[in-house]
Amino acid sequence: MKLTVHFVLLIFPFCLAAQTSDTTIHKVYVGFVYSKNIFPESWRDEPINATGVQIDRNEIPRSKIIIARALNKYPVSVFEKNLKYVFFLKDMKFYDVGFGGTNSSDAVYLTNQGVSHGYTEKYLEQTFHHEFSSILFRNYPTLLDTNTWKDANVYGFIYNDPENGVGAIRNNQSSQDFDTLLCQKGLLTQYGGSSIENDVNTFAQNLFCPEKNFWNLIDHYPRIKKKTDLLIKFYNGLSPVYTEAYFRKQDKQ
């Protein structure tokens, strides 16, 4: 789930130094203290009106473990050009709509309200990969053949959300559950039907942190396999470590 506004993030150095709970992993700054300064100035006013709530302190240790595991699945070189910051919050809203995650040109934002509210380790890691894939999708437009990607959808299919996911969230049409009827059409989930970027996101989160039966769907539905092959080729263009064998191993972890 993302905003379409891209920005260069500016954070005052003294703010960074003061936050003892914050950390750096593979040169990526991971922050846990909320300030409106973590959002770009263009997000703070109408119509976006970005707001956030600081994460509960008792969720910080778990969040660090989860994000470290997620970041370890990428070569450091990928971050050097594409990711500088990851911020955890308890809650955040844009356009008066709650977001589980979003991204900018070089930052990923994640909300975590604890396991009892559904913020499991898998959910949080998947959300990171989901959002980071948007940054990579924008930064390397020639690595993914989007025309062939669209051709993998059933004939006549049109992505249905001109707001790139905001409308789907607002209208409660953002399910990330696998749907075999949609798989026949080339989509893994309801949310993937909102835009090509969100479609790519749902595949990316399952490549790096797969839900149960993900690879069974790939092996059973030709349209899903076609998209998966395209996305693996995309990631292989970023690093040769990313092969089908590499991603299938993630299903065993």
C-alpha positions in Angstrom: 0.0 0.0 0.0 1.6 3.2 -1.0 1.4 6.9 -1.8 2.4 8.1 -5.3 4.3 11.1 -4.0 8.1 10.6 -4.1 10.5 12.7 -2.1 14.0 13.2 -0.6 13.7 12.5 3.1 15.4 15.1 5.4 15.9 14.3 9.1 17.8 16.5 11.5 21.1 14.7 12.6 20.5 15.6 16.3 17.1 13.8 16.1 18.8 10.7 14.9 21.5 10.7 17.5 19.0 11.2 20.3 17.0 8.0 19.7 18.7 5.2 21.5 16.2 2.6 20.3 17.0 3.4 16.6 19.5 1.3 14.8 21.3 0.8 11.5 21.3 -2.5 9.6 23.2 -3.0 6.4 23.6 0.8 6.2 19.8 1.2 6.4 18.6 3.5 9.3 15.7 1.9 11.2 13.7 4.4 13.3 11.1 3.9 16.0 10.5 7.5 17.2 7.6 9.3 15.5 7.9 12.9 14.4 6.1 14.6 11.5 9.6 15.2 10.1 9.8 11.6 9.0 7.2 12.5 6.4 8.1 14.8 3.5 6.7 18.3 3.7 4.5 17.7 0.7 2.7 14.9 2.6 1.9 16.9 5.8 -0.8 19.2 4.3 -4.0 18.5 2.5 -5.0 16.5 0.6 -2.6 13.8 2.0 -2.5 15.1 5.6 0.0 12.5 6.8 -0.3 11.6 10.5 1.4 8.9 12.7 1.4 7.4 16.1 4.6 6.3 17.8 5.1 2.5 18.1 4.7 0.9 21.6 8.1 0.5 23.1 7.5 -3.2 23.9 7.1 -3.9 20.1 10.6 -2.4 19.3 12.7 -5.5 20.0 10.4 -7.8 17.9 10.4 -5.2 15.1 14.2 -5.1 15.0 14.4 -8.9 14.7 11.8 -9.0 11.9 13.4 -6.1 9.8 16.9 -7.6 10.2 15.6 -10.9 8.8 14.0 -9.1 5.9 17.0 -6.9 5.1 19.3 -9.9 5.2 17.6 -11.2 2.1 19.1 -8.4 -0.1 22.7 -7.6 -1.0 23.9 -4.4 0.7 24.5 -3.0 -2.8 20.7 -3.0 -3.5 20.2 -0.7 -0.5 23.0 1.7 -1.4 21.1 2.9 -4.4 17.5 2.4 -3.2 16.8 2.4 0.5 18.1 4.7 3.3 15.4 4.4 6.0 12.8 2.1 7.5 10.4 3.6 10.0 8.1 1.7 12.4 4.9 3.3 13.7 1.9 2.1 15.7 -0.5 3.8 13.2 -0.3 6.1 10.2 -2.9 7.7 8.0 -2.9 9.4 4.6 -6.0 10.9 2.9 -7.7 10.0 6.2 -7.1 6.3 5.4 -5.1 3.9 7.6 -2.1 2.3 6.0 -0.2 -0.8 7.0 2.8 0.3 5.0 3.9 2.8 2.4 7.1 4.0 0.7 8.9 7.0 -0.7 11.9 7.3 -3.0 14.3 5.9 -0.4 12.2 5.0 2.7 9.7 2.3 3.8 7.1 3.0 6.6 5.6 0.1 8.5 2.9 -0.1 11.2 3.1 -2.6 14.0 0.3 -2.9 16.7 1.3 -6.3 18.0 0.5 -9.9 17.3 -2.9 -9.7 19.0 -4.0 -7.2 16.3 -2.7 -9.3 13.4 0.8 -7.8 13.1 2.5 -11.2 13.0 6.2 -11.7 12.0 5.1 -12.9 8.5 2.7 -10.0 8.0 5.4 -7.4 8.9 8.1 -9.0 6.8 5.8 -9.4 3.8 4.8 -5.7 4.1 8.4 -4.7 4.0 9.1 -6.7 0.8 5.8 -5.4 -0.6 6.7 -1.8 -0.1 10.4 -2.1 -1.0 9.4 -3.7 -4.3 7.6 -0.5 -5.2 10.8 1.4 -4.9 12.7 -1.1 -7.0 9.8 -1.2 -9.6 10.1 2.6 -10.0 13.9 2.7 -10.0 14.4 0.0 -12.6 11.6 0.3 -15.1 13.5 -1.5 -17.9 14.0 -4.7 -15.8 10.4 -5.7 -15.8 8.5 -6.3 -19.1 5.2 -4.7 -18.0 3.6 -5.4 -21.3 4.2 -9.2 -21.0 3.1 -8.9 -17.4 -0.2 -7.4 -18.4 -0.6 -10.1 -21.1 -0.5 -12.7 -18.4 -3.8 -11.5 -17.2 -7.0 -12.9 -18.6 -8.0 -11.1 -21.9 -9.8 -7.8 -21.3 -8.7 -7.4 -17.7 -8.2 -3.8 -16.6 -6.6 -2.7 -13.2 -9.5 -1.0 -11.4 -8.0 1.6 -9.0 -6.8 4.9 -10.5 -5.6 5.9 -7.0 -3.0 3.0 -7.0 -4.4 1.2 -4.0 -5.8 4.1 -1.9 -9.3 3.6 -3.3 -9.0 -0.2 -2.8 -8.1 0.3 0.9 -10.8 3.0 1.4 -13.4 0.7 -0.2 -12.4 -2.4 1.7 -11.2 -4.1 -1.5 -7.6 -4.8 -0.4 -7.6 -8.4 0.6 -4.2 -10.1 0.5 -5.7 -13.6 0.7 -5.0 -16.0 -2.1 -8.1 -16.5 -4.4 -8.0 -19.5 -6.8 -10.7 -17.9 -9.0 -8.5 -14.8 -9.4 -5.5 -17.1 -10.0 -7.2 -18.4 -13.1 -7.2 -14.8 -14.3 -3.6 -14.1 -13.4 -4.0 -12.4 -10.0 -3.0 -13.8 -6.6 -5.2 -11.5 -4.5 -8.0 -9.0 -4.7 -5.6 -6.1 -3.9 -3.4 -7.2 -6.8 -6.2 -6.2 -9.2 -6.0 -2.5 -8.2 -2.9 -1.6 -10.2 0.1 -3.2 -11.9 2.3 -1.9 -9.1 0.2 -3.5 -6.4 0.0 -6.7 -8.5 3.9 -6.8 -8.6 3.9 -6.1 -4.8 1.8 -9.1 -4.0 4.1 -11.4 -5.9 7.2 -9.9 -4.4 6.1 -10.3 -0.8 5.4 -14.0 -1.5 8.7 -14.6 -3.3 10.7 -13.4 -0.3 8.3 -14.5 2.5 5.8 -16.9 0.9 2.4 -17.8 2.2 1.5 -21.5 2.4 0.7 -22.9 -1.0 2.3 -20.0 -3.0 4.5 -22.3 -5.0 1.6 -24.8 -5.5 -0.3 -22.0 -7.1 2.6 -21.2 -9.4 2.9 -24.8 -10.4 -0.9 -25.1 -11.0 -1.8 -21.8 -12.7 0.1 -20.9 -15.9 -0.7 -17.2 -15.6 0.7 -17.0 -12.1 3.8 -18.8 -13.2 4.3 -16.4 -16.1 4.3 -13.4 -13.8 6.5 -15.2 -11.2 9.1 -16.0 -13.9 9.0 -12.3 -15.0 9.5 -11.1 -11.5 12.4 -13.5 -10.7 14.0 -12.2 -13.9 13.6 -8.7 -12.6 15.3 -9.5 -9.3 18.0 -11.5 -11.0 18.8 -8.3 -12.9 19.5 -6.7 -9.6 21.6 -9.6 -8.3 22.5 -13.0 -9.7 21.8 -14.5 -6.3 18.1 -14.2 -7.1 17.1 -17.4 -8.9 14.0 -19.6 -8.8 16.0 -22.0 -6.6 16.8 -19.2 -4.2 13.2 -18.1 -3.9 11.9 -21.7 -3.5 14.2 -22.1 -0.6 12.4 -19.3 1.2 9.4 -21.6 1.4 11.4 -23.9 3.7 12.5 -21.3 6.2 
